[in-house]
Amino acid sequence: MDIFALGKLLLIFVTGFNPFKTSKDTDINYSLILKGQWTAYWKMTQNWMKKKWIKNETLNKDLKSLLESMLHPDPSQRPSIQQIRESNWFKKTQPASLDEVRIAMIRAKNQS
């Protein structure tokens, strides 16, 4: 369950919203994830991101692939921490600079 939770957190950090509210079949987003209907899930997510002015390039192919594997309904199919660290997305991702973090915090403060 830890890798699944990390996948959910990563998606929250990247998009700024919770990928699903409850872990029940009645939650449309959760149901799409469980059924592996990623095309529909990503389309819905990108529509939401457009409304919130979040850049779509954030969800590149490597990140989507990693998230799909981390959120796999079968725990035995999820990657290990080592596999996550070896993923294309993880290797290419650079941490934000101090200035980028400051700007993001100022923007977030001004939006509230």
PDB file as gemmi writes it, atoms N, CA and C in Angstrom:
CRYST1    1.000    1.000    1.000  90.00  90.00  90.00 P 1                      
ATOM      1  N   MET A   1       0.815  -1.191   0.000  1.00  0.00           N  
ATOM      2  CA  MET A   1       0.000   0.000   0.000  1.00  0.00           C  
ATOM      3  C   MET A   1       0.862   1.259   0.000  1.00  0.00           C  
ATOM      4  N   ASP A   2       2.101   1.170   0.477  1.00  0.00           N  
ATOM      5  CA  ASP A   2       2.952   2.352   0.543  1.00  0.00           C  
ATOM      6  C   ASP A   2       3.246   2.942  -0.833  1.00  0.00           C  
ATOM      7  N   ILE A   3       3.523   2.109  -1.828  1.00  0.00           N  
ATOM      8  CA  ILE A   3       3.825   2.607  -3.167  1.00  0.00           C  
ATOM      9  C   ILE A   3       2.588   3.251  -3.768  1.00  0.00           C  
ATOM     10  N   PHE A   4       1.424   2.661  -3.543  1.00  0.00           N  
ATOM     11  CA  PHE A   4       0.175   3.244  -4.015  1.00  0.00           C  
ATOM     12  C   PHE A   4      -0.004   4.638  -3.396  1.00  0.00           C  
ATOM     13  N   ALA A   5       0.216   4.739  -2.090  1.00  0.00           N  
ATOM     14  CA  ALA A   5       0.090   6.026  -1.391  1.00  0.00           C  
ATOM     15  C   ALA A   5       1.105   7.040  -1.930  1.00  0.00           C  
ATOM     16  N   LEU A   6       2.312   6.596  -2.209  1.00  0.00           N  
ATOM     17  CA  LEU A   6       3.322   7.496  -2.788  1.00  0.00           C  
ATOM     18  C   LEU A   6       2.897   7.978  -4.174  1.00  0.00           C  
ATOM     19  N   GLY A   7       2.298   7.080  -4.945  1.00  0.00           N  
ATOM     20  CA  GLY A   7       1.797   7.467  -6.271  1.00  0.00           C  
ATOM     21  C   GLY A   7       0.713   8.522  -6.161  1.00  0.00           C  
ATOM     22  N   LYS A   8      -0.175   8.330  -5.196  1.00  0.00           N  
ATOM     23  CA  LYS A   8      -1.241   9.310  -4.982  1.00  0.00           C  
ATOM     24  C   LYS A   8      -0.647  10.655  -4.561  1.00  0.00           C  
ATOM     25  N   LEU A   9       0.316  10.632  -3.651  1.00  0.00           N  
ATOM     26  CA  LEU A   9       0.963  11.875  -3.213  1.00  0.00           C  
ATOM     27  C   LEU A   9       1.698  12.567  -4.362  1.00  0.00           C  
ATOM     28  N   LEU A  10       2.390  11.794  -5.172  1.00  0.00           N  
ATOM     29  CA  LEU A  10       3.109  12.370  -6.301  1.00  0.00           C  
ATOM     30  C   LEU A  10       2.133  13.063  -7.249  1.00  0.00           C  
ATOM     31  N   LEU A  11       1.009  12.434  -7.499  1.00  0.00           N  
ATOM     32  CA  LEU A  11       0.010  13.031  -8.374  1.00  0.00           C  
ATOM     33  C   LEU A  11      -0.559  14.312  -7.760  1.00  0.00           C  
ATOM     34  N   ILE A  12      -0.752  14.323  -6.456  1.00  0.00           N  
ATOM     35  CA  ILE A  12      -1.218  15.537  -5.770  1.00  0.00           C  
ATOM     36  C   ILE A  12      -0.175  16.646  -5.915  1.00  0.00           C  
ATOM     37  N   PHE A  13       1.089  16.319  -5.698  1.00  0.00           N  
ATOM     38  CA  PHE A  13       2.149  17.325  -5.798  1.00  0.00           C  
ATOM     39  C   PHE A  13       2.247  17.909  -7.207  1.00  0.00           C  
ATOM     40  N   VAL A  14       2.072  17.070  -8.207  1.00  0.00           N  
ATOM     41  CA  VAL A  14       2.239  17.506  -9.594  1.00  0.00           C  
ATOM     42  C   VAL A  14       1.039  18.306 -10.092  1.00  0.00           C  
ATOM     43  N   THR A  15      -0.162  17.852  -9.751  1.00  0.00           N  
ATOM     44  CA  THR A  15      -1.362  18.492 -10.301  1.00  0.00           C  
ATOM     45  C   THR A  15      -2.012  19.484  -9.348  1.00  0.00           C  
ATOM     46  N   GLY A  16      -1.770  19.326  -8.060  1.00  0.00           N  
ATOM     47  CA  GLY A  16      -2.389  20.210  -7.088  1.00  0.00           C  
ATOM     48  C   GLY A  16      -3.762  19.771  -6.637  1.00  0.00           C  
ATOM     49  N   PHE A  17      -4.178  18.570  -7.022  1.00  0.00           N  
ATOM     50  CA  PHE A  17      -5.468  18.083  -6.548  1.00  0.00           C  
ATOM     51  C   PHE A  17      -5.402  16.599  -6.246  1.00  0.00           C  
ATOM     52  N   ASN A  18      -6.340  16.165  -5.424  1.00  0.00           N  
ATOM     53  CA  ASN A  18      -6.429  14.769  -5.013  1.00  0.00           C  
ATOM     54  C   ASN A  18      -6.953  13.931  -6.180  1.00  0.00           C  
ATOM     55  N   PRO A  19      -6.253  12.884  -6.572  1.00  0.00           N  
ATOM     56  CA  PRO A  19      -6.681  12.095  -7.732  1.00  0.00           C  
ATOM     57  C   PRO A  19      -8.005  11.359  -7.521  1.00  0.00           C  
ATOM     58  N   PHE A  20      -8.364  11.104  -6.286  1.00  0.00           N  
ATOM     59  CA  PHE A  20      -9.679  10.552  -5.971  1.00  0.00           C  
ATOM     60  C   PHE A  20      -9.994  10.856  -4.518  1.00  0.00           C  
ATOM     61  N   LYS A  21     -11.284  11.019  -4.246  1.00  0.00           N  
ATOM     62  CA  LYS A  21     -11.716  11.407  -2.899  1.00  0.00           C  
ATOM     63  C   LYS A  21     -11.858  10.197  -1.973  1.00  0.00           C  
ATOM     64  N   THR A  22     -12.417   9.127  -2.495  1.00  0.00           N  
ATOM     65  CA  THR A  22     -12.614   7.918  -1.690  1.00  0.00           C  
ATOM     66  C   THR A  22     -12.152   6.704  -2.470  1.00  0.00           C  
ATOM     67  N   SER A  23     -11.830   5.661  -1.752  1.00  0.00           N  
ATOM     68  CA  SER A  23     -11.409   4.421  -2.413  1.00  0.00           C  
ATOM     69  C   SER A  23     -12.619   3.489  -2.561  1.00  0.00           C  
ATOM     70  N   LYS A  24     -13.641   4.013  -3.231  1.00  0.00           N  
ATOM     71  CA  LYS A  24     -14.865   3.261  -3.497  1.00  0.00           C  
ATOM     72  C   LYS A  24     -15.162   3.312  -4.987  1.00  0.00           C  
ATOM     73  N   ASP A  25     -15.842   2.282  -5.473  1.00  0.00           N  
ATOM     74  CA  ASP A  25     -16.186   2.229  -6.895  1.00  0.00           C  
ATOM     75  C   ASP A  25     -17.062   3.393  -7.330  1.00  0.00           C  
ATOM     76  N   THR A  26     -17.762   4.021  -6.387  1.00  0.00           N  
ATOM     77  CA  THR A  26     -18.638   5.145  -6.721  1.00  0.00           C  
ATOM     78  C   THR A  26     -17.840   6.410  -7.047  1.00  0.00           C  
ATOM     79  N   ASP A  27     -16.581   6.471  -6.655  1.00  0.00           N  
ATOM     80  CA  ASP A  27     -15.708   7.586  -7.012  1.00  0.00           C  
ATOM     81  C   ASP A  27     -15.226   7.338  -8.437  1.00  0.00           C  
ATOM     82  N   ILE A  28     -15.636   8.200  -9.355  1.00  0.00           N  
ATOM     83  CA  ILE A  28     -15.336   7.993 -10.779  1.00  0.00           C  
ATOM     84  C   ILE A  28     -13.833   7.884 -11.027  1.00  0.00           C  
ATOM     85  N   ASN A  29     -13.059   8.794 -10.446  1.00  0.00           N  
ATOM     86  CA  ASN A  29     -11.601   8.761 -10.671  1.00  0.00           C  
ATOM     87  C   ASN A  29     -10.983   7.476 -10.148  1.00  0.00           C  
ATOM     88  N   TYR A  30     -11.372   7.071  -8.950  1.00  0.00           N  
ATOM     89  CA  TYR A  30     -10.842   5.835  -8.370  1.00  0.00           C  
ATOM     90  C   TYR A  30     -11.220   4.638  -9.232  1.00  0.00           C  
ATOM     91  N   SER A  31     -12.447   4.621  -9.715  1.00  0.00           N  
ATOM     92  CA  SER A  31     -12.916   3.529 -10.558  1.00  0.00           C  
ATOM     93  C   SER A  31     -12.099   3.440 -11.850  1.00  0.00           C  
ATOM     94  N   LEU A  32     -11.798   4.583 -12.461  1.00  0.00           N  
ATOM     95  CA  LEU A  32     -10.983   4.583 -13.682  1.00  0.00           C  
ATOM     96  C   LEU A  32      -9.595   4.017 -13.418  1.00  0.00           C  
ATOM     97  N   ILE A  33      -9.013   4.385 -12.271  1.00  0.00           N  
ATOM     98  CA  ILE A  33      -7.688   3.875 -11.907  1.00  0.00           C  
ATOM     99  C   ILE A  33      -7.740   2.367 -11.707  1.00  0.00           C  
ATOM    100  N   LEU A  34      -8.725   1.894 -10.952  1.00  0.00           N  
ATOM    101  CA  LEU A  34      -8.840   0.455 -10.700  1.00  0.00           C  
ATOM    102  C   LEU A  34      -9.024  -0.356 -11.977  1.00  0.00           C  
ATOM    103  N   LYS A  35      -9.765   0.203 -12.915  1.00  0.00           N  
ATOM    104  CA  LYS A  35     -10.042  -0.501 -14.176  1.00  0.00           C  
ATOM    105  C   LYS A  35      -8.924  -0.323 -15.198  1.00  0.00           C  
ATOM    106  N   GLY A  36      -7.917   0.499 -14.848  1.00  0.00           N  
ATOM    107  CA  GLY A  36      -6.812   0.733 -15.784  1.00  0.00           C  
ATOM    108  C   GLY A  36      -7.229   1.549 -16.985  1.00  0.00           C  
ATOM    109  N   GLN A  37      -8.257   2.358 -16.847  1.00  0.00           N  
ATOM    110  CA  GLN A  37      -8.742   3.198 -17.946  1.00  0.00           C  
ATOM    111  C   GLN A  37      -8.007   4.537 -17.908  1.00  0.00           C  
ATOM    112  N   TRP A  38      -6.713   4.442 -18.191  1.00  0.00           N  
ATOM    113  CA  TRP A  38      -5.833   5.594 -18.038  1.00  0.00           C  
ATOM    114  C   TRP A  38      -6.083   6.691 -19.054  1.00  0.00           C  
ATOM    115  N   THR A  39      -6.461   6.347 -20.257  1.00  0.00           N  
ATOM    116  CA  THR A  39      -6.719   7.383 -21.268  1.00  0.00           C  
ATOM    117  C   THR A  39      -7.830   8.302 -20.792  1.00  0.00           C  
ATOM    118  N   ALA A  40      -8.908   7.720 -20.308  1.00  0.00           N  
ATOM    119  CA  ALA A  40     -10.031   8.520 -19.792  1.00  0.00           C  
ATOM    120  C   ALA A  40      -9.614   9.295 -18.543  1.00  0.00           C  
ATOM    121  N   TYR A  41      -8.836   8.662 -17.681  1.00  0.00           N  
ATOM    122  CA  TYR A  41      -8.390   9.327 -16.460  1.00  0.00           C  
ATOM    123  C   TYR A  41      -7.517  10.540 -16.783  1.00  0.00           C  
ATOM    124  N   TRP A  42      -6.546  10.368 -17.679  1.00  0.00           N  
ATOM    125  CA  TRP A  42      -5.644  11.475 -18.013  1.00  0.00           C  
ATOM    126  C   TRP A  42      -6.397  12.597 -18.725  1.00  0.00           C  
ATOM    127  N   LYS A  43      -7.367  12.244 -19.541  1.00  0.00           N  
ATOM    128  CA  LYS A  43      -8.163  13.271 -20.228  1.00  0.00           C  
ATOM    129  C   LYS A  43      -8.922  14.109 -19.201  1.00  0.00           C  
ATOM    130  N   MET A  44      -9.545  13.453 -18.242  1.00  0.00           N  
ATOM    131  CA  MET A  44     -10.274  14.158 -17.202  1.00  0.00           C  
ATOM    132  C   MET A  44      -9.323  15.026 -16.374  1.00  0.00           C  
ATOM    133  N   THR A  45      -8.164  14.482 -16.047  1.00  0.00           N  
ATOM    134  CA  THR A  45      -7.174  15.214 -15.263  1.00  0.00           C  
ATOM    135  C   THR A  45      -6.677  16.443 -16.025  1.00  0.00           C  
ATOM    136  N   GLN A  46      -6.390  16.289 -17.297  1.00  0.00           N  
ATOM    137  CA  GLN A  46      -5.895  17.411 -18.083  1.00  0.00           C  
ATOM    138  C   GLN A  46      -6.957  18.494 -18.254  1.00  0.00           C  
ATOM    139  N   ASN A  47      -8.219  18.097 -18.363  1.00  0.00           N  
ATOM    140  CA  ASN A  47      -9.293  19.094 -18.425  1.00  0.00           C  
ATOM    141  C   ASN A  47      -9.344  19.902 -17.130  1.00  0.00           C  
ATOM    142  N   TRP A  48      -9.191  19.232 -16.016  1.00  0.00           N  
ATOM    143  CA  TRP A  48      -9.178  19.925 -14.734  1.00  0.00           C  
ATOM    144  C   TRP A  48      -7.987  20.872 -14.647  1.00  0.00           C  
ATOM    145  N   MET A  49      -6.831  20.390 -15.110  1.00  0.00           N  
ATOM    146  CA  MET A  49      -5.613  21.208 -15.056  1.00  0.00           C  
ATOM    147  C   MET A  49      -5.771  22.473 -15.895  1.00  0.00           C  
ATOM    148  N   LYS A  50      -6.416  22.365 -17.054  1.00  0.00           N  
ATOM    149  CA  LYS A  50      -6.637  23.540 -17.903  1.00  0.00           C  
ATOM    150  C   LYS A  50      -7.461  24.582 -17.161  1.00  0.00           C  
ATOM    151  N   LYS A  51      -8.471  24.134 -16.446  1.00  0.00           N  
ATOM    152  CA  LYS A  51      -9.323  25.055 -15.695  1.00  0.00           C  
ATOM    153  C   LYS A  51      -8.537  25.775 -14.604  1.00  0.00           C  
ATOM    154  N   LYS A  52      -7.517  25.116 -14.073  1.00  0.00           N  
ATOM    155  CA  LYS A  52      -6.704  25.692 -12.998  1.00  0.00           C  
ATOM    156  C   LYS A  52      -5.411  26.323 -13.523  1.00  0.00           C  
ATOM    157  N   TRP A  53      -5.260  26.408 -14.824  1.00  0.00           N  
ATOM    158  CA  TRP A  53      -4.102  27.023 -15.467  1.00  0.00           C  
ATOM    159  C   TRP A  53      -2.795  26.300 -15.134  1.00  0.00           C  
ATOM    160  N   ILE A  54      -2.861  24.987 -15.016  1.00  0.00           N  
ATOM    161  CA  ILE A  54      -1.658  24.193 -14.776  1.00  0.00           C  
ATOM    162  C   ILE A  54      -1.179  23.679 -16.126  1.00  0.00           C  
ATOM    163  N   LYS A  55       0.105  23.806 -16.394  1.00  0.00           N  
ATOM    164  CA  LYS A  55       0.655  23.404 -17.684  1.00  0.00           C  
ATOM    165  C   LYS A  55       0.538  21.899 -17.903  1.00  0.00           C  
ATOM    166  N   ASN A  56       0.045  21.523 -19.085  1.00  0.00           N  
ATOM    167  CA  ASN A  56      -0.112  20.101 -19.420  1.00  0.00           C  
ATOM    168  C   ASN A  56       1.208  19.371 -19.566  1.00  0.00           C  
ATOM    169  N   GLU A  57       2.287  20.115 -19.888  1.00  0.00           N  
ATOM    170  CA  GLU A  57       3.559  19.412 -20.060  1.00  0.00           C  
ATOM    171  C   GLU A  57       4.040  18.782 -18.766  1.00  0.00           C  
ATOM    172  N   THR A  58       3.426  19.171 -17.671  1.00  0.00           N  
ATOM    173  CA  THR A  58       3.753  18.575 -16.371  1.00  0.00           C  
ATOM    174  C   THR A  58       3.526  17.067 -16.413  1.00  0.00           C  
ATOM    175  N   LEU A  59       2.493  16.655 -17.122  1.00  0.00           N  
ATOM    176  CA  LEU A  59       2.157  15.224 -17.201  1.00  0.00           C  
ATOM    177  C   LEU A  59       2.763  14.618 -18.465  1.00  0.00           C  
ATOM    178  N   ASN A  60       4.065  14.479 -18.480  1.00  0.00           N  
ATOM    179  CA  ASN A  60       4.703  13.885 -19.653  1.00  0.00           C  
ATOM    180  C   ASN A  60       4.564  12.357 -19.631  1.00  0.00           C  
ATOM    181  N   LYS A  61       4.959  11.755 -20.729  1.00  0.00           N  
ATOM    182  CA  LYS A  61       4.819  10.305 -20.904  1.00  0.00           C  
ATOM    183  C   LYS A  61       5.512   9.517 -19.793  1.00  0.00           C  
ATOM    184  N   ASP A  62       6.706   9.936 -19.400  1.00  0.00           N  
ATOM    185  CA  ASP A  62       7.453   9.213 -18.361  1.00  0.00           C  
ATOM    186  C   ASP A  62       6.759   9.290 -17.006  1.00  0.00           C  
ATOM    187  N   LEU A  63       6.230  10.461 -16.672  1.00  0.00           N  
ATOM    188  CA  LEU A  63       5.522  10.605 -15.396  1.00  0.00           C  
ATOM    189  C   LEU A  63       4.242   9.782 -15.394  1.00  0.00           C  
ATOM    190  N   LYS A  64       3.492   9.843 -16.480  1.00  0.00           N  
ATOM    191  CA  LYS A  64       2.250   9.052 -16.556  1.00  0.00           C  
ATOM    192  C   LYS A  64       2.551   7.568 -16.396  1.00  0.00           C  
ATOM    193  N   SER A  65       3.571   7.099 -17.056  1.00  0.00           N  
ATOM    194  CA  SER A  65       3.943   5.682 -16.978  1.00  0.00           C  
ATOM    195  C   SER A  65       4.292   5.287 -15.543  1.00  0.00           C  
ATOM    196  N   LEU A  66       5.072   6.132 -14.887  1.00  0.00           N  
ATOM    197  CA  LEU A  66       5.450   5.854 -13.503  1.00  0.00           C  
ATOM    198  C   LEU A  66       4.220   5.842 -12.600  1.00  0.00           C  
ATOM    199  N   LEU A  67       3.365   6.847 -12.735  1.00  0.00           N  
ATOM    200  CA  LEU A  67       2.162   6.916 -11.907  1.00  0.00           C  
ATOM    201  C   LEU A  67       1.238   5.731 -12.143  1.00  0.00           C  
ATOM    202  N   GLU A  68       1.076   5.348 -13.382  1.00  0.00           N  
ATOM    203  CA  GLU A  68       0.225   4.194 -13.699  1.00  0.00           C  
ATOM    204  C   GLU A  68       0.751   2.932 -13.022  1.00  0.00           C  
ATOM    205  N   SER A  69       2.056   2.774 -12.997  1.00  0.00           N  
ATOM    206  CA  SER A  69       2.626   1.585 -12.351  1.00  0.00           C  
ATOM    207  C   SER A  69       2.494   1.678 -10.831  1.00  0.00           C  
ATOM    208  N   MET A  70       2.671   2.869 -10.269  1.00  0.00           N  
ATOM    209  CA  MET A  70       2.570   3.036  -8.813  1.00  0.00           C  
ATOM    210  C   MET A  70       1.129   2.862  -8.317  1.00  0.00           C  
ATOM    211  N   LEU A  71       0.167   3.219  -9.156  1.00  0.00           N  
ATOM    212  CA  LEU A  71      -1.246   3.126  -8.781  1.00  0.00           C  
ATOM    213  C   LEU A  71      -1.907   1.843  -9.281  1.00  0.00           C  
ATOM    214  N   HIS A  72      -1.107   0.890  -9.693  1.00  0.00           N  
ATOM    215  CA  HIS A  72      -1.653  -0.377 -10.177  1.00  0.00           C  
ATOM    216  C   HIS A  72      -2.453  -1.044  -9.057  1.00  0.00           C  
ATOM    217  N   PRO A  73      -3.657  -1.544  -9.369  1.00  0.00           N  
ATOM    218  CA  PRO A  73      -4.479  -2.163  -8.317  1.00  0.00           C  
ATOM    219  C   PRO A  73      -3.858  -3.415  -7.684  1.00  0.00           C  
ATOM    220  N   ASP A  74      -2.999  -4.093  -8.417  1.00  0.00           N  
ATOM    221  CA  ASP A  74      -2.356  -5.300  -7.899  1.00  0.00           C  
ATOM    222  C   ASP A  74      -1.007  -4.916  -7.292  1.00  0.00           C  
ATOM    223  N   PRO A  75      -0.874  -5.010  -5.954  1.00  0.00           N  
ATOM    224  CA  PRO A  75       0.379  -4.605  -5.300  1.00  0.00           C  
ATOM    225  C   PRO A  75       1.620  -5.301  -5.855  1.00  0.00           C  
ATOM    226  N   SER A  76       1.476  -6.524  -6.315  1.00  0.00           N  
ATOM    227  CA  SER A  76       2.638  -7.244  -6.832  1.00  0.00           C  
ATOM    228  C   SER A  76       3.122  -6.667  -8.167  1.00  0.00           C  
ATOM    229  N   GLN A  77       2.294  -5.850  -8.820  1.00  0.00           N  
ATOM    230  CA  GLN A  77       2.658  -5.238 -10.099  1.00  0.00           C  
ATOM    231  C   GLN A  77       3.244  -3.833  -9.929  1.00  0.00           C  
ATOM    232  N   ARG A  78       3.239  -3.317  -8.705  1.00  0.00           N  
ATOM    233  CA  ARG A  78       3.771  -1.984  -8.452  1.00  0.00           C  
ATOM    234  C   ARG A  78       5.295  -2.023  -8.374  1.00  0.00           C  
ATOM    235  N   PRO A  79       5.944  -0.923  -8.749  1.00  0.00           N  
ATOM    236  CA  PRO A  79       7.417  -0.901  -8.713  1.00  0.00           C  
ATOM    237  C   PRO A  79       7.942  -0.793  -7.280  1.00  0.00           C  
ATOM    238  N   SER A  80       9.165  -1.207  -7.119  1.00  0.00           N  
ATOM    239  CA  SER A  80       9.854  -1.022  -5.834  1.00  0.00           C  
ATOM    240  C   SER A  80      10.402   0.407  -5.793  1.00  0.00           C  
ATOM    241  N   ILE A  81      10.872   0.826  -4.645  1.00  0.00           N  
ATOM    242  CA  ILE A  81      11.496   2.148  -4.530  1.00  0.00           C  
ATOM    243  C   ILE A  81      12.685   2.243  -5.485  1.00  0.00           C  
ATOM    244  N   GLN A  82      13.466   1.172  -5.567  1.00  0.00           N  
ATOM    245  CA  GLN A  82      14.624   1.173  -6.472  1.00  0.00           C  
ATOM    246  C   GLN A  82      14.177   1.345  -7.923  1.00  0.00           C  
ATOM    247  N   GLN A  83      13.109   0.669  -8.325  1.00  0.00           N  
ATOM    248  CA  GLN A  83      12.607   0.804  -9.693  1.00  0.00           C  
ATOM    249  C   GLN A  83      12.088   2.217  -9.950  1.00  0.00           C  
ATOM    250  N   ILE A  84      11.482   2.818  -8.943  1.00  0.00           N  
ATOM    251  CA  ILE A  84      11.013   4.200  -9.083  1.00  0.00           C  
ATOM    252  C   ILE A  84      12.214   5.121  -9.293  1.00  0.00           C  
ATOM    253  N   ARG A  85      13.257   4.932  -8.496  1.00  0.00           N  
ATOM    254  CA  ARG A  85      14.457   5.768  -8.618  1.00  0.00           C  
ATOM    255  C   ARG A  85      15.158   5.569  -9.958  1.00  0.00           C  
ATOM    256  N   GLU A  86      14.976   4.414 -10.576  1.00  0.00           N  
ATOM    257  CA  GLU A  86      15.591   4.124 -11.870  1.00  0.00           C  
ATOM    258  C   GLU A  86      14.686   4.494 -13.046  1.00  0.00           C  
ATOM    259  N   SER A  87      13.473   4.978 -12.755  1.00  0.00           N  
ATOM    260  CA  SER A  87      12.539   5.321 -13.832  1.00  0.00           C  
ATOM    261  C   SER A  87      13.031   6.532 -14.615  1.00  0.00           C  
ATOM    262  N   ASN A  88      12.607   6.620 -15.869  1.00  0.00           N  
ATOM    263  CA  ASN A  88      13.017   7.738 -16.722  1.00  0.00           C  
ATOM    264  C   ASN A  88      12.611   9.077 -16.111  1.00  0.00           C  
ATOM    265  N   TRP A  89      11.398   9.152 -15.580  1.00  0.00           N  
ATOM    266  CA  TRP A  89      10.933  10.411 -15.006  1.00  0.00           C  
ATOM    267  C   TRP A  89      11.807  10.823 -13.832  1.00  0.00           C  
ATOM    268  N   PHE A  90      12.086   9.909 -12.923  1.00  0.00           N  
ATOM    269  CA  PHE A  90      12.862  10.235 -11.730  1.00  0.00           C  
ATOM    270  C   PHE A  90      14.262  10.709 -12.109  1.00  0.00           C  
ATOM    271  N   LYS A  91      14.874  10.033 -13.065  1.00  0.00           N  
ATOM    272  CA  LYS A  91      16.232  10.399 -13.485  1.00  0.00           C  
ATOM    273  C   LYS A  91      16.281  11.788 -14.115  1.00  0.00           C  
ATOM    274  N   LYS A  92      15.221  12.182 -14.815  1.00  0.00           N  
ATOM    275  CA  LYS A  92      15.196  13.466 -15.516  1.00  0.00           C  
ATOM    276  C   LYS A  92      14.730  14.623 -14.636  1.00  0.00           C  
ATOM    277  N   THR A  93      14.120  14.326 -13.520  1.00  0.00           N  
ATOM    278  CA  THR A  93      13.517  15.368 -12.687  1.00  0.00           C  
ATOM    279  C   THR A  93      14.568  16.047 -11.817  1.00  0.00           C  
ATOM    280  N   GLN A  94      14.601  17.345 -11.924  1.00  0.00           N  
ATOM    281  CA  GLN A  94      15.508  18.151 -11.118  1.00  0.00           C  
ATOM    282  C   GLN A  94      14.694  18.828 -10.015  1.00  0.00           C  
ATOM    283  N   PRO A  95      15.229  18.910  -8.824  1.00  0.00           N  
ATOM    284  CA  PRO A  95      14.494  19.605  -7.766  1.00  0.00           C  
ATOM    285  C   PRO A  95      14.367  21.091  -8.100  1.00  0.00           C  
ATOM    286  N   ALA A  96      13.307  21.707  -7.591  1.00  0.00           N  
ATOM    287  CA  ALA A  96      13.104  23.140  -7.807  1.00  0.00           C  
ATOM    288  C   ALA A  96      14.198  23.921  -7.091  1.00  0.00           C  
ATOM    289  N   SER A  97      14.551  25.049  -7.682  1.00  0.00           N  
ATOM    290  CA  SER A  97      15.531  25.922  -7.034  1.00  0.00           C  
ATOM    291  C   SER A  97      14.846  26.652  -5.883  1.00  0.00           C  
ATOM    292  N   LEU A  98      15.628  27.242  -5.022  1.00  0.00           N  
ATOM    293  CA  LEU A  98      15.085  28.000  -3.901  1.00  0.00           C  
ATOM    294  C   LEU A  98      14.202  29.143  -4.400  1.00  0.00           C  
ATOM    295  N   ASP A  99      14.614  29.811  -5.471  1.00  0.00           N  
ATOM    296  CA  ASP A  99      13.815  30.906  -6.035  1.00  0.00           C  
ATOM    297  C   ASP A  99      12.473  30.391  -6.574  1.00  0.00           C  
ATOM    298  N   GLU A 100      12.495  29.238  -7.235  1.00  0.00           N  
ATOM    299  CA  GLU A 100      11.252  28.663  -7.758  1.00  0.00           C  
ATOM    300  C   GLU A 100      10.294  28.318  -6.619  1.00  0.00           C  
ATOM    301  N   VAL A 101      10.812  27.797  -5.536  1.00  0.00           N  
ATOM    302  CA  VAL A 101       9.977  27.470  -4.383  1.00  0.00           C  
ATOM    303  C   VAL A 101       9.390  28.744  -3.782  1.00  0.00           C  
ATOM    304  N   ARG A 102      10.210  29.768  -3.643  1.00  0.00           N  
ATOM    305  CA  ARG A 102       9.722  31.052  -3.097  1.00  0.00           C  
ATOM    306  C   ARG A 102       8.610  31.638  -3.952  1.00  0.00           C  
ATOM    307  N   ILE A 103       8.806  31.643  -5.259  1.00  0.00           N  
ATOM    308  CA  ILE A 103       7.790  32.177  -6.175  1.00  0.00           C  
ATOM    309  C   ILE A 103       6.497  31.375  -6.057  1.00  0.00           C  
ATOM    310  N   ALA A 104       6.595  30.057  -6.015  1.00  0.00           N  
ATOM    311  CA  ALA A 104       5.399  29.208  -5.887  1.00  0.00           C  
ATOM    312  C   ALA A 104       4.670  29.482  -4.578  1.00  0.00           C  
ATOM    313  N   MET A 105       5.419  29.685  -3.503  1.00  0.00           N  
ATOM    314  CA  MET A 105       4.796  29.956  -2.214  1.00  0.00           C  
ATOM    315  C   MET A 105       4.103  31.326  -2.217  1.00  0.00           C  
ATOM    316  N   ILE A 106       4.710  32.312  -2.853  1.00  0.00           N  
ATOM    317  CA  ILE A 106       4.100  33.635  -2.943  1.00  0.00           C  
ATOM    318  C   ILE A 106       2.808  33.561  -3.756  1.00  0.00           C  
ATOM    319  N   ARG A 107       2.865  32.852  -4.878  1.00  0.00           N  
ATOM    320  CA  ARG A 107       1.660  32.687  -5.700  1.00  0.00           C  
ATOM    321  C   ARG A 107       0.545  31.991  -4.936  1.00  0.00           C  
ATOM    322  N   ALA A 108       0.892  30.937  -4.214  1.00  0.00           N  
ATOM    323  CA  ALA A 108      -0.105  30.202  -3.447  1.00  0.00           C  
ATOM    324  C   ALA A 108      -0.716  31.089  -2.361  1.00  0.00           C  
ATOM    325  N   LYS A 109       0.107  31.880  -1.732  1.00  0.00           N  
ATOM    326  CA  LYS A 109      -0.371  32.780  -0.672  1.00  0.00           C  
ATOM    327  C   LYS A 109      -1.316  33.837  -1.273  1.00  0.00           C  
ATOM    328  N   ASN A 110      -0.973  34.353  -2.444  1.00  0.00           N  
ATOM    329  CA  ASN A 110      -1.795  35.378  -3.094  1.00  0.00           C  
ATOM    330  C   ASN A 110      -3.121  34.831  -3.614  1.00  0.00           C  
ATOM    331  N   GLN A 111      -3.184  33.530  -3.896  1.00  0.00           N  
ATOM    332  CA  GLN A 111      -4.421  32.919  -4.403  1.00  0.00           C  
ATOM    333  C   GLN A 111      -5.407  32.609  -3.289  1.00  0.00           C  
ATOM    334  N   SER A 112      -4.941  32.547  -2.055  1.00  0.00           N  
ATOM    335  CA  SER A 112      -5.860  32.190  -0.971  1.00  0.00           C  
ATOM    336  C   SER A 112      -6.589  33.370  -0.401  1.00  0.00           C  
TER     337      SER A 112                                                      
END                                                                             
